[in-house]
Structure formats: C-alpha cells, structure tokens
Amino acid sequence: MKKEERQAIIERVIVQNRIGTQEELIKILHERGIKATQATISRDIRELHITKKADNNGEVRYVVYKHQPTDQSERLYKSIRDNVSRIDRVQFMLVVHTIARNANGLGAVIDDYGIPHVLGTLAGYDTIVLICDSEDSARQVEVMIKEHMQND
C-alpha cells in the first residue's frame, strides 16, 4: 500500500473514531488489513499534523488539524489566546503554560507557523518549552506571546 493511501485511511479512522493511543490506531488499521509499524504510524501522525487534544468530555484523543484559517498568524494568535495561561523566560528558553491537555495542540500550531528564531518545541501535558537561538530572540517571542494572551 502506498503511503498516501495509508495516510488517507489514518485520517478517516481518526475522524470517524475516538482514538487515544497509537496502539488503538494500529489495532483498527490491522483489523482493516493494513499492517504498519509503530514507527511508521508515528511518522504518519507527524506528517498529517495529527495531535492529541481533550474533547468536550475531557478525554484525550487524536484530532486532525486540517481546517486552518487562511491567515496562519491569526491561527497562531487565536491558539495563544485560547490556551496560554502563563509564560516564563529562562535565558534563551520560554516555558509556556497552557490549560490542561492542550500543550500538544498549541505546540503543533507553533511548529506549523515557524516562529522566526524558535529552534524547536517540546510539549507535554500543560507545558511547552520553546528553545530560541538567543536570549534576545526569547525576549521578542515572549513579548509577542504576552501581547496575544487572554488578559482576564
């Protein structure tokens, strides 16, 4: 099976089912006659911009980020506004605190946008670490994020 076909099926499975782990996804694919390794599925998930997010019931599941606003910067700013609760700077790194379970989703948006001078992101349950190329760059990114945070 070609990669494009497998990825189209993966997208369909995730949209039509509540999938919370790669193991669940691999099992469903296997039931449909598609054999793929965990490494292949992991790579497909990354390439398809699939991430985990809490649904309305608080259950974490995979979601496909396909419907992006045409203006990428507005997508980034909305994600910051909707998810960021606090930001701390430590030299050339930023520690971005999000609402529970949404760090991965915001991390994916940040990675997609490609903020200049951000070399990489690490996302967990409710925290993202942004690694910048200098302290000055970290300050600039911190200011941008603070400008777009929800100020309650």
DSSP file (Angstrom, degrees, kcal/mol; ACC not computed):
  #  RESIDUE AA STRUCTURE BP1 BP2  ACC     N-H-->O    O-->H-N    N-H-->O    O-->H-N    TCO  KAPPA ALPHA  PHI   PSI    X-CA   Y-CA   Z-CA
    1    1 A M              0   0    0      0, 0.0     2,-0.1     0, 0.0    33,-0.0   0.000 360.0 360.0 360.0 138.1    0.0    0.0    0.0
    2    2 A K     >  -     0   0    0      1,-0.1     4,-2.4     4,-0.0     5,-0.2  -0.387 360.0-117.8 -74.0 152.7    1.3    3.5   -0.9
    3    3 A K  H  > S+     0   0    0      1,-0.2     4,-2.8     2,-0.2     5,-0.2   0.893 113.6  54.0 -56.2 -44.5    2.0    6.0    1.9
    4    4 A E  H  > S+     0   0    0      1,-0.2     4,-2.0     2,-0.2    -1,-0.2   0.886 109.2  48.3 -61.8 -39.6   -0.7    8.4    0.6
    5    5 A E  H  > S+     0   0    0      2,-0.2     4,-2.1     1,-0.2    -1,-0.2   0.934 112.6  48.1 -65.3 -46.1   -3.4    5.7    0.7
    6    6 A R  H  X S+     0   0    0     -4,-2.4     4,-2.6     1,-0.2    -2,-0.2   0.921 112.3  49.3 -60.7 -44.3   -2.4    4.6    4.2
    7    7 A Q  H  X S+     0   0    0     -4,-2.8     4,-2.4     1,-0.2    -1,-0.2   0.869 108.5  52.8 -65.9 -36.0   -2.3    8.3    5.4
    8    8 A A  H  X S+     0   0    0     -4,-2.0     4,-2.1    -5,-0.2    -1,-0.2   0.897 111.2  47.2 -64.4 -39.3   -5.8    8.9    3.9
    9    9 A I  H  X S+     0   0    0     -4,-2.1     4,-2.8     2,-0.2    -2,-0.2   0.910 109.8  53.0 -67.9 -41.8   -7.1    5.9    5.8
   10   10 A I  H  X S+     0   0    0     -4,-2.6     4,-2.4     2,-0.2     5,-0.2   0.931 109.4  49.3 -58.2 -46.5   -5.5    7.0    9.0
   11   11 A E  H  X S+     0   0    0     -4,-2.4     4,-2.3     1,-0.2    -1,-0.2   0.935 112.2  47.8 -57.7 -47.5   -7.1   10.4    8.7
   12   12 A R  H  X S+     0   0    0     -4,-2.1     4,-2.3     1,-0.2    -2,-0.2   0.913 111.2  50.6 -60.8 -44.3  -10.5    8.8    8.1
   13   13 A V  H  X S+     0   0    0     -4,-2.8     4,-1.5     1,-0.2    -1,-0.2   0.907 112.3  46.8 -61.5 -42.6  -10.1    6.4   11.0
   14   14 A I  H  < S+     0   0    0     -4,-2.4     5,-0.3     1,-0.2    -1,-0.2   0.877 113.6  47.5 -69.9 -37.2   -9.2    9.3   13.4
   15   15 A V  H  < S+     0   0    0     -4,-2.3    -1,-0.2    -5,-0.2    -2,-0.2   0.874 118.4  41.0 -69.5 -36.2  -12.1   11.5   12.2
   16   16 A Q  H  < S+     0   0    0     -4,-2.3     2,-0.3    -5,-0.2    -2,-0.2   0.625 117.9  43.4 -89.3 -14.2  -14.6    8.7   12.5
   17   17 A N  S  < S-     0   0    0     -4,-1.5     2,-1.0    -5,-0.2     0, 0.0  -0.881  81.4-111.9-131.1 159.1  -13.4    7.1   15.8
   18   18 A R        +     0   0    0     -2,-0.3     2,-0.5    43,-0.1    -3,-0.1  -0.813  43.7 178.1 -89.7 101.4  -12.3    8.2   19.2
   19   19 A I        +     0   0    0     -2,-1.0    43,-3.3    43,-0.3     3,-0.1  -0.929  15.8 167.8-111.1 122.5   -8.6    7.1   19.1
   20   20 A G        +     0   0    0     -2,-0.5     2,-0.3    41,-0.3    -1,-0.1   0.625  62.6  32.5-107.7 -17.8   -6.5    7.9   22.2
   21   21 A T  S  > S-     0   0    0      1,-0.1     4,-1.8    41,-0.1    -1,-0.1  -0.940  72.5-120.2-138.7 159.8   -3.3    5.9   21.5
   22   22 A Q  H  > S+     0   0    0     -2,-0.3     4,-3.0     1,-0.2     5,-0.2   0.848 114.5  60.0 -64.4 -33.6   -1.2    4.7   18.7
   23   23 A E  H  > S+     0   0    0      2,-0.2     4,-2.3     1,-0.2    -1,-0.2   0.914 104.4  48.5 -61.6 -42.8   -1.8    1.2   19.8
   24   24 A E  H  > S+     0   0    0      2,-0.2     4,-2.2     1,-0.2    -1,-0.2   0.913 112.9  48.5 -61.9 -42.4   -5.6    1.7   19.3
   25   25 A L  H  X S+     0   0    0     -4,-1.8     4,-2.5     1,-0.2    -2,-0.2   0.928 110.9  49.6 -64.2 -45.5   -4.9    3.1   15.8
   26   26 A I  H  X S+     0   0    0     -4,-3.0     4,-2.6     1,-0.2    -1,-0.2   0.895 110.1  52.2 -60.4 -40.7   -2.6    0.3   14.9
   27   27 A K  H  X S+     0   0    0     -4,-2.3     4,-2.3     2,-0.2    -1,-0.2   0.928 110.9  45.9 -62.2 -46.7   -5.2   -2.3   16.0
   28   28 A I  H  X S+     0   0    0     -4,-2.2     4,-1.1     2,-0.2    -2,-0.2   0.908 113.6  49.4 -64.3 -41.6   -8.0   -0.7   13.9
   29   29 A L  H ><>S+     0   0    0     -4,-2.5     5,-2.9     1,-0.2     3,-0.5   0.915 110.1  51.3 -62.8 -42.2   -5.7   -0.5   10.9
   30   30 A H  H ><5S+     0   0    0     -4,-2.6     3,-1.9     1,-0.2    -2,-0.2   0.901 105.7  55.3 -60.9 -41.7   -4.7   -4.1   11.4
   31   31 A E  H 3<5S+     0   0    0     -4,-2.3    -1,-0.2     1,-0.3    -2,-0.2   0.775 107.2  51.4 -62.1 -25.7   -8.5   -5.1   11.5
   32   32 A R  T <<5S-     0   0    0     -4,-1.1    -1,-0.3    -3,-0.5    -2,-0.2   0.293 126.8-102.0 -94.0   8.7   -8.8   -3.3    8.1
   33   33 A G  T < 5S+     0   0    0     -3,-1.9     2,-0.6     1,-0.2    -3,-0.2   0.647  80.8 131.1  84.4  15.1   -5.9   -5.3    6.7
   34   34 A I      < -     0   0    0     -5,-2.9     2,-0.6    -6,-0.2    -1,-0.2  -0.901  38.2-164.9-106.8 116.0   -3.3   -2.6    7.0
   35   35 A K        +     0   0    0     -2,-0.6     2,-0.3    -3,-0.1    -9,-0.0  -0.879  21.5 152.9-102.8 125.4    0.0   -3.6    8.6
   36   36 A A        -     0   0    0     -2,-0.6    -6,-0.1   -10,-0.1     2,-0.1  -0.993  39.4-115.8-149.5 146.1    2.2   -0.8    9.7
   37   37 A T     >  -     0   0    0     -2,-0.3     4,-2.3     1,-0.1     5,-0.2  -0.328  30.7-110.9 -77.6 164.2    4.9   -0.5   12.4
   38   38 A Q  H  > S+     0   0    0      1,-0.2     4,-2.7     2,-0.2     5,-0.2   0.880 120.1  54.8 -61.4 -37.9    4.6    1.9   15.3
   39   39 A A  H  > S+     0   0    0      2,-0.2     4,-2.2     1,-0.2    -1,-0.2   0.899 108.4  48.0 -63.7 -40.5    7.4    4.0   13.8
   40   40 A T  H  > S+     0   0    0      2,-0.2     4,-2.6     1,-0.2    -2,-0.2   0.926 112.9  47.6 -65.0 -45.1    5.6    4.3   10.5
   41   41 A I  H  X S+     0   0    0     -4,-2.3     4,-2.7     2,-0.2    -2,-0.2   0.910 110.7  52.2 -63.0 -42.0    2.3    5.3   12.3
   42   42 A S  H  X S+     0   0    0     -4,-2.7     4,-2.0     1,-0.2    -1,-0.2   0.917 111.3  46.7 -59.8 -44.3    4.2    7.8   14.4
   43   43 A R  H  X S+     0   0    0     -4,-2.2     4,-2.6     2,-0.2    -2,-0.2   0.908 111.8  51.1 -65.0 -42.5    5.8    9.4   11.3
   44   44 A D  H  X S+     0   0    0     -4,-2.6     4,-2.3     1,-0.2    -2,-0.2   0.919 108.4  52.2 -60.7 -43.5    2.4    9.4    9.5
   45   45 A I  H  <>S+     0   0    0     -4,-2.7     5,-2.6     1,-0.2     4,-0.3   0.915 111.9  46.2 -58.2 -44.9    0.8   11.2   12.6
   46   46 A R  H ><5S+     0   0    0     -4,-2.0     3,-1.2     1,-0.2    -2,-0.2   0.927 113.5  47.8 -64.9 -45.8    3.5   13.8   12.5
   47   47 A E  H 3<5S+     0   0    0     -4,-2.6    -1,-0.2     1,-0.3    -2,-0.2   0.824 111.5  50.5 -66.6 -31.4    3.3   14.4    8.7
   48   48 A L  T 3<5S-     0   0    0     -4,-2.3    17,-0.3    -5,-0.2    -1,-0.3   0.432 110.9-120.6 -86.0   0.5   -0.5   14.6    8.8
   49   49 A H  T < 5 +     0   0    0     -3,-1.2    16,-1.5    -4,-0.3     2,-0.4   0.899  55.5 160.8  58.5  42.9   -0.4   17.2   11.7
   50   50 A I  E   < +A   64   0A   0     -5,-2.6     2,-0.3    14,-0.2    -1,-0.2  -0.805   9.2 167.0 -93.6 134.0   -2.4   15.0   13.9
   51   51 A T  E     -A   63   0A   0     12,-2.1    12,-3.0    -2,-0.4     2,-0.4  -0.876  36.1 -98.7-139.5 171.4   -2.2   15.8   17.6
   52   52 A K  E     +A   62   0A   0     -2,-0.3    53,-0.4    10,-0.2     2,-0.3  -0.747  41.6 167.2 -95.6 143.1   -3.9   14.9   20.8
   53   53 A K  E     -A   61   0A   0      8,-2.6     8,-2.2    -2,-0.4     2,-0.3  -0.991  39.0-104.9-151.2 148.7   -6.5   17.2   22.3
   54   54 A A  E     -A   60   0A   0     47,-0.3     6,-0.2    -2,-0.3     2,-0.1  -0.583  36.8-145.4 -74.2 133.1   -9.1   16.9   25.1
   55   55 A D    >   -     0   0    0      4,-2.8     3,-2.0    -2,-0.3    -1,-0.1  -0.192  39.0 -80.6 -86.2-173.0  -12.6   16.6   23.8
   56   56 A N  T 3  S+     0   0    0      1,-0.3    -1,-0.1     2,-0.1    -2,-0.1   0.734 131.8  53.5 -63.3 -22.6  -15.7   18.0   25.4
   57   57 A N  T 3  S-     0   0    0      2,-0.2    -1,-0.3     0, 0.0     3,-0.1   0.412 119.3-108.8 -91.1   1.1  -15.8   15.1   27.8
   58   58 A G  S <  S+     0   0    0     -3,-2.0     2,-0.3     1,-0.3    -2,-0.1   0.478  75.3 136.9  84.6   2.3  -12.2   15.7   28.9
   59   59 A E        -     0   0    0     -5,-0.0    -4,-2.8     1,-0.0     2,-0.4  -0.671  54.1-127.7 -84.8 136.5  -11.0   12.5   27.2
   60   60 A V  E     +A   54   0A   0     -2,-0.3     2,-0.3    -6,-0.2    -6,-0.2  -0.692  42.2 154.8 -85.7 130.7   -7.7   12.9   25.2
   61   61 A R  E     -A   53   0A   0     -8,-2.2    -8,-2.6    -2,-0.4   -41,-0.3  -0.966  45.6 -87.0-149.3 164.1   -7.9   11.8   21.6
   62   62 A Y  E     -A   52   0A   0    -43,-3.3     2,-0.3    -2,-0.3   -43,-0.3  -0.490  41.6-174.4 -73.3 142.6   -6.2   12.3   18.3
   63   63 A V  E     -A   51   0A   0    -12,-3.0   -12,-2.1    -2,-0.2     2,-0.6  -0.977  22.0-127.8-135.4 150.8   -7.5   15.2   16.1
   64   64 A V  E     -A   50   0A   0     -2,-0.3     2,-1.3   -14,-0.2     3,-0.4  -0.875  11.4-150.4-101.1 123.4   -6.6   16.2   12.6
   65   65 A Y        +     0   0    0    -16,-1.5     3,-0.1    -2,-0.6    -2,-0.0  -0.703  52.4 125.5 -92.3  84.7   -5.7   19.9   12.1
   66   66 A K        +     0   0    0     -2,-1.3     2,-1.8     1,-0.1    -1,-0.2   0.748  51.0  73.6-107.1 -37.7   -6.8   20.3    8.5
   67   67 A H        +     0   0    0     -3,-0.4    -1,-0.1     3,-0.0     3,-0.0  -0.568  66.4 168.4 -87.1  83.8   -9.2   23.3    8.7
   68   68 A Q        -     0   0    0     -2,-1.8     4,-0.1    -3,-0.1    -3,-0.0  -0.743  40.4-108.6 -97.3 141.3   -6.7   26.1    9.2
   69   69 A P        -     0   0    0      0, 0.0     6,-0.1     0, 0.0    -1,-0.1  -0.358  30.3-119.2 -59.6 148.7   -7.6   29.7    8.8
   70   70 A T  S    S+     0   0    0      1,-0.2     2,-1.0     2,-0.1     3,-0.1   0.827 104.5  68.2 -62.9 -29.9   -6.1   31.2    5.7
   71   71 A D     >  -     0   0    0      1,-0.2     4,-1.7     2,-0.0     3,-0.4  -0.798  69.7-166.6 -93.9 103.3   -4.1   33.6    7.8
   72   72 A Q  H  > S+     0   0    0     -2,-1.0     4,-2.3     1,-0.2    -1,-0.2   0.853  86.1  56.8 -59.6 -36.8   -1.6   31.5    9.7
   73   73 A S  H  > S+     0   0    0      1,-0.2     4,-2.7     2,-0.2    -1,-0.2   0.895 105.3  51.1 -65.1 -36.8   -0.7   34.3   12.0
   74   74 A E  H  > S+     0   0    0     -3,-0.4     4,-2.5     2,-0.2    -1,-0.2   0.879 108.3  52.7 -66.3 -36.2   -4.3   34.6   13.1
   75   75 A R  H  X S+     0   0    0     -4,-1.7     4,-2.1     2,-0.2    -2,-0.2   0.925 111.5  46.4 -62.3 -44.6   -4.4   30.9   13.8
   76   76 A L  H  X S+     0   0    0     -4,-2.3     4,-2.3     2,-0.2    -2,-0.2   0.942 113.7  47.4 -62.9 -48.4   -1.3   31.2   16.0
   77   77 A Y  H  X S+     0   0    0     -4,-2.7     4,-2.7     1,-0.2    -2,-0.2   0.886 112.0  49.9 -63.8 -39.6   -2.7   34.2   17.9
   78   78 A K  H  X S+     0   0    0     -4,-2.5     4,-2.6     2,-0.2    -1,-0.2   0.905 110.4  50.7 -64.9 -41.3   -6.0   32.5   18.5
   79   79 A S  H  X S+     0   0    0     -4,-2.1     4,-1.4    -5,-0.2     5,-0.3   0.894 112.0  47.2 -64.0 -39.5   -4.3   29.4   19.8
   80   80 A I  H  X S+     0   0    0     -4,-2.3     4,-2.5     2,-0.2    70,-0.4   0.952 113.7  47.8 -64.3 -49.0   -2.2   31.5   22.1
   81   81 A R  H  < S+     0   0    0     -4,-2.7    69,-0.4     1,-0.2    -2,-0.2   0.882 116.6  43.5 -59.1 -40.8   -5.3   33.5   23.3
   82   82 A D  H  < S+     0   0    0     -4,-2.6    -1,-0.2    -5,-0.2    -2,-0.2   0.702 128.4  22.2 -79.4 -20.9   -7.3   30.3   23.8
   83   83 A N  H  < S+     0   0    0     -4,-1.4    16,-1.6    -3,-0.4     2,-0.4   0.724  91.2  93.7-123.6 -28.2   -4.6   28.2   25.5
   84   84 A V  E  <  +B   98   0B   0     -4,-2.5    66,-0.5    -5,-0.3    14,-0.3  -0.584  30.3 166.7 -84.1 128.5   -1.8   30.1   27.2
   85   85 A S  E     -     0   0B   0     12,-3.0     2,-0.3     1,-0.4    13,-0.2   0.688  68.1  -3.5-105.9 -27.7   -2.2   30.9   30.9
   86   86 A R  E     -B   97   0B   0     11,-1.4    11,-3.1     2,-0.0    -1,-0.4  -0.986  54.6-155.4-162.0 153.9    1.4   32.0   31.7
   87   87 A I  E     -B   96   0B   0     -2,-0.3     2,-0.4     9,-0.2     9,-0.2  -0.999   8.3-173.6-138.5 137.2    4.8   32.3   30.2
   88   88 A D  E     -B   95   0B   0      7,-2.3     7,-3.4    -2,-0.4     2,-0.5  -0.975  13.4-145.5-127.4 143.0    8.3   32.3   31.9
   89   89 A R  E     -B   94   0B   0     -2,-0.4     2,-0.4     5,-0.2     5,-0.2  -0.918  13.0-177.4-110.9 134.2   11.6   33.0   30.3
   90   90 A V  E >   -B   93   0B   0      3,-3.0     3,-2.4    -2,-0.5     2,-0.3  -0.902  63.5 -67.6-128.9 101.0   14.8   31.3   31.3
   91   91 A Q  T 3  S-     0   0    0     -2,-0.4    43,-0.1     1,-0.3    47,-0.1  -0.368 121.0  -7.3  52.8-112.8   17.7   32.7   29.3
   92   92 A F  T 3  S+     0   0    0     -2,-0.3    40,-2.6    -3,-0.1     2,-0.3   0.270 124.2  80.9 -96.8  11.6   17.1   31.6   25.7
   93   93 A M  E <   -BC  90 131B   0     -3,-2.4    -3,-3.0    38,-0.2     2,-0.4  -0.886  61.5-151.6-119.4 150.3   14.2   29.3   26.5
   94   94 A L  E     -BC  89 130B   0     36,-2.4    36,-2.7    -2,-0.3     2,-0.7  -0.969   4.2-154.1-118.6 135.2   10.5   30.0   27.1
   95   95 A V  E     -BC  88 129B   0     -7,-3.4    -7,-2.3    -2,-0.4     2,-0.6  -0.934  16.3-166.1-108.4 110.7    8.3   27.9   29.4
   96   96 A V  E     -BC  87 128B   0     32,-3.4    32,-2.7    -2,-0.7     2,-0.4  -0.874   5.0-154.3-104.8 119.9    4.7   28.3   28.1
   97   97 A H  E     -BC  86 127B   0    -11,-3.1   -12,-3.0    -2,-0.6   -11,-1.4  -0.795  17.5-177.6 -96.0 132.1    1.9   27.1   30.5
   98   98 A T  E     -B   84   0B   0     28,-2.8   -14,-0.2    -2,-0.4     3,-0.1  -0.691  36.7 -80.1-119.8 172.6   -1.3   26.1   28.8
   99   99 A I  S >  S-     0   0    0    -16,-1.6     3,-1.8    -2,-0.2     4,-0.2  -0.411  76.2 -66.9 -66.7 155.9   -4.7   24.9   30.0
  100  100 A A  T 3  S+     0   0    0      1,-0.2    26,-0.2     2,-0.1   -46,-0.2  -0.103 116.6   3.6 -51.7 136.4   -4.7   21.1   30.8
  101  101 A R  T 3  S+     0   0    0     24,-0.9   -47,-0.3    -3,-0.1     4,-0.3   0.451 106.1  94.2  72.5   5.4   -4.1   18.7   27.9
  102  102 A N    <>  +     0   0    0     -3,-1.8     4,-2.0    23,-0.3     5,-0.2   0.353  48.9  94.5-112.0   8.2   -3.6   21.4   25.3
  103  103 A A  H  > S+     0   0    0     22,-1.1     4,-2.8    21,-0.2     5,-0.2   0.914  85.7  52.1 -64.6 -41.8    0.1   21.8   25.1
  104  104 A N  H  > S+     0   0    0     20,-0.5     4,-2.3    21,-0.2    -1,-0.2   0.916 109.4  49.3 -61.7 -43.3    0.5   19.4   22.2
  105  105 A G  H  > S+     0   0    0    -53,-0.4     4,-1.8    -4,-0.3    -1,-0.2   0.932 114.5  43.6 -62.1 -46.3   -2.1   21.2   20.1
  106  106 A L  H  X S+     0   0    0     -4,-2.0     4,-2.7     1,-0.2    -1,-0.2   0.892 111.2  55.6 -66.5 -38.6   -0.5   24.6   20.7
  107  107 A G  H  X S+     0   0    0     -4,-2.8     4,-2.6    -5,-0.2    -1,-0.2   0.902 106.7  50.7 -59.0 -40.8    2.9   23.1   20.1
  108  108 A A  H  X S+     0   0    0     -4,-2.3     4,-2.6     2,-0.2    -1,-0.2   0.899 110.2  49.3 -63.7 -40.9    1.8   21.8   16.7
  109  109 A V  H  X S+     0   0    0     -4,-1.8     4,-2.3     2,-0.2    -2,-0.2   0.919 111.8  48.6 -64.4 -43.3    0.4   25.3   15.8
  110  110 A I  H  X>S+     0   0    0     -4,-2.7     4,-2.0     2,-0.2     5,-0.7   0.922 112.5  48.5 -62.6 -44.2    3.7   26.9   16.8
  111  111 A D  H  <5S+     0   0    0     -4,-2.6    -2,-0.2     1,-0.2    -1,-0.2   0.919 112.0  49.4 -62.1 -43.5    5.7   24.4   14.8
  112  112 A D  H  <5S+     0   0    0     -4,-2.6    -2,-0.2     1,-0.2    -1,-0.2   0.893 110.8  50.0 -62.0 -40.6    3.5   24.9   11.8
  113  113 A Y  H  <5S-     0   0    0     -4,-2.3    -1,-0.2    -5,-0.2    -2,-0.2   0.867  96.4-144.4 -69.3 -36.6    3.8   28.6   11.9
  114  114 A G  T  <5 -     0   0    0     -4,-2.0    -3,-0.1    -5,-0.2    -4,-0.1   0.989  10.4-147.3  70.1  60.4    7.6   28.6   12.2
  115  115 A I    > < -     0   0    0     -5,-0.7     3,-2.0     1,-0.1    -1,-0.1  -0.409  28.6-104.6 -59.6 125.9    8.2   31.5   14.5
  116  116 A P  T 3  S+     0   0    0      0, 0.0    -1,-0.1     0, 0.0     3,-0.1  -0.253 102.2  14.8 -55.6 139.3   11.5   33.0   13.5
  117  117 A H  T 3  S+     0   0    0      1,-0.2    16,-1.8    15,-0.1     2,-0.8   0.408  91.4 121.2  75.1   1.3   14.4   32.2   15.9
  118  118 A V  E <   -D  132   0B   0     -3,-2.0    14,-0.3    14,-0.2    -1,-0.2  -0.866  40.6-174.4 -92.5 114.3   12.5   29.4   17.6
  119  119 A L  E     -     0   0B   0     12,-2.8     2,-0.3    -2,-0.8    13,-0.2   0.766  58.7 -25.3 -82.1 -26.8   14.7   26.4   17.0
  120  120 A G  E     -D  131   0B   0     11,-1.2    11,-2.7     2,-0.0     2,-0.3  -0.981  51.7-131.6-176.2 165.9   12.3   23.8   18.5
  121  121 A T  E     -D  130   0B   0     -2,-0.3     2,-0.4     9,-0.2     9,-0.2  -0.960   4.7-162.8-131.2 149.4    9.5   23.0   20.9
  122  122 A L  E     -D  129   0B   0      7,-1.9     7,-2.8    -2,-0.3     2,-0.4  -0.991  18.1-167.3-129.1 122.8    8.9   20.3   23.5
  123  123 A A  E     +D  128   0B   0     -2,-0.4     5,-0.2     5,-0.2     2,-0.1  -0.907  13.3 163.4-118.7 140.6    5.3   19.8   24.6
  124  124 A G        -     0   0    0      3,-2.7   -20,-0.5    -2,-0.4   -21,-0.2  -0.202  59.6 -53.1-122.4-143.7    3.8   17.9   27.5
  125  125 A Y  S    S-     0   0    0    -22,-0.1   -22,-1.1     1,-0.1   -24,-0.9   0.932 126.6 -12.6 -69.0 -50.3    0.5   17.8   29.3
  126  126 A D  S    S+     0   0    0    -26,-0.2   -28,-2.8   -25,-0.2     2,-0.4   0.111 122.2  74.7-142.3  22.1    0.2   21.5   30.0
  127  127 A T  E     -C   97   0B   0    -30,-0.2    -3,-2.7     2,-0.0     2,-0.4  -1.000  49.4-168.0-143.2 139.5    3.6   23.0   29.3
  128  128 A I  E     -CD  96 123B   0    -32,-2.7   -32,-3.4    -2,-0.4     2,-0.6  -0.988  10.6-152.6-124.0 136.8    5.6   23.8   26.2
  129  129 A V  E     -CD  95 122B   0     -7,-2.8    -7,-1.9    -2,-0.4     2,-0.5  -0.952   9.6-161.9-106.6 123.1    9.3   24.6   26.1
  130  130 A L  E     -CD  94 121B   0    -36,-2.7   -36,-2.4    -2,-0.6     2,-0.7  -0.920   5.5-153.8-103.5 125.8   10.4   26.9   23.2
  131  131 A I  E     -CD  93 120B   0    -11,-2.7   -12,-2.8    -2,-0.5   -11,-1.2  -0.892  15.7-167.9-102.7 117.7   14.1   26.9   22.5
  132  132 A C  E     - D   0 118B   0    -40,-2.6   -14,-0.2    -2,-0.7   -15,-0.1  -0.556  31.1-117.5-102.5 167.3   15.2   30.1   20.9
  133  133 A D  S    S+     0   0    0    -16,-1.8     2,-0.3    -2,-0.2   -15,-0.1   0.561  91.8   2.5 -83.7  -7.5   18.5   30.9   19.2
  134  134 A S  S  > S-     0   0    0    -17,-0.3     4,-2.1   -42,-0.2     5,-0.1  -0.981  72.9-105.0-165.0 166.2   19.4   33.7   21.7
  135  135 A E  H  > S+     0   0    0     -2,-0.3     4,-2.2     2,-0.2     5,-0.1   0.889 120.4  53.7 -64.5 -38.5   18.2   35.5   24.8
  136  136 A D  H  > S+     0   0    0      1,-0.2     4,-2.1     2,-0.2    -1,-0.2   0.912 108.5  48.7 -63.6 -42.3   17.2   38.5   22.7
  137  137 A S  H  > S+     0   0    0      1,-0.2     4,-2.6     2,-0.2     5,-0.2   0.907 109.1  53.5 -62.4 -41.5   15.1   36.2   20.5
  138  138 A A  H  X S+     0   0    0     -4,-2.1     4,-2.5     1,-0.2    -2,-0.2   0.901 108.0  50.8 -60.8 -40.9   13.5   34.7   23.5
  139  139 A R  H  X S+     0   0    0     -4,-2.2     4,-2.4     2,-0.2    -1,-0.2   0.923 110.8  48.8 -61.0 -44.4   12.6   38.1   24.8
  140  140 A Q  H  X S+     0   0    0     -4,-2.1     4,-2.1     2,-0.2    -2,-0.2   0.909 113.1  45.9 -63.8 -43.4   11.0   39.1   21.5
  141  141 A V  H  X S+     0   0    0     -4,-2.6     4,-2.6     2,-0.2    -1,-0.2   0.893 110.9  54.2 -67.3 -38.6    9.0   35.8   21.3
  142  142 A E  H  X S+     0   0    0     -4,-2.5     4,-2.7    -5,-0.2    -2,-0.2   0.924 108.6  48.7 -59.5 -45.2    7.9   36.3   24.9
  143  143 A V  H  X S+     0   0    0     -4,-2.4     4,-2.1     2,-0.2    -1,-0.2   0.918 111.0  50.5 -61.2 -44.2    6.6   39.8   24.1
  144  144 A M  H  X S+     0   0    0     -4,-2.1     4,-1.0     2,-0.2    -2,-0.2   0.930 112.5  46.1 -60.8 -46.0    4.7   38.5   21.1
  145  145 A I  H >X S+     0   0    0     -4,-2.6     3,-0.8     1,-0.2     4,-0.7   0.924 111.8  50.9 -64.2 -44.4    3.1   35.7   23.2
  146  146 A K  H >< S+     0   0    0     -4,-2.7     3,-0.6     1,-0.3    -1,-0.2   0.857 105.0  57.8 -61.9 -34.9    2.2   38.1   26.0
  147  147 A E  H 3< S+     0   0    0     -4,-2.1    -1,-0.3     1,-0.2    -2,-0.2   0.793 113.7  39.0 -64.0 -27.1    0.6   40.5   23.5
  148  148 A H  H << S+     0   0    0     -4,-1.0    -1,-0.2    -3,-0.8    -2,-0.2   0.395  90.1 111.5-108.4   2.6   -1.8   37.8   22.4
  149  149 A M  S << S-     0   0    0     -4,-0.7     2,-0.5    -3,-0.6   -68,-0.2  -0.410  80.4 -99.9 -71.9 153.0   -2.6   36.0   25.7
  150  150 A Q        -     0   0    0    -66,-0.5     2,-0.9   -69,-0.4    -1,-0.1  -0.632  34.5-152.7 -70.6 121.4   -6.0   36.3   27.1
  151  151 A N              0   0    0     -2,-0.5    -1,-0.1     1,-0.1   -70,-0.0  -0.811 360.0 360.0-102.9  95.8   -5.9   39.0   29.8
  152  152 A D              0   0    0     -2,-0.9    -1,-0.1     0, 0.0    -2,-0.0   0.457 360.0 360.0 -83.9 360.0   -8.6   38.2   32.3
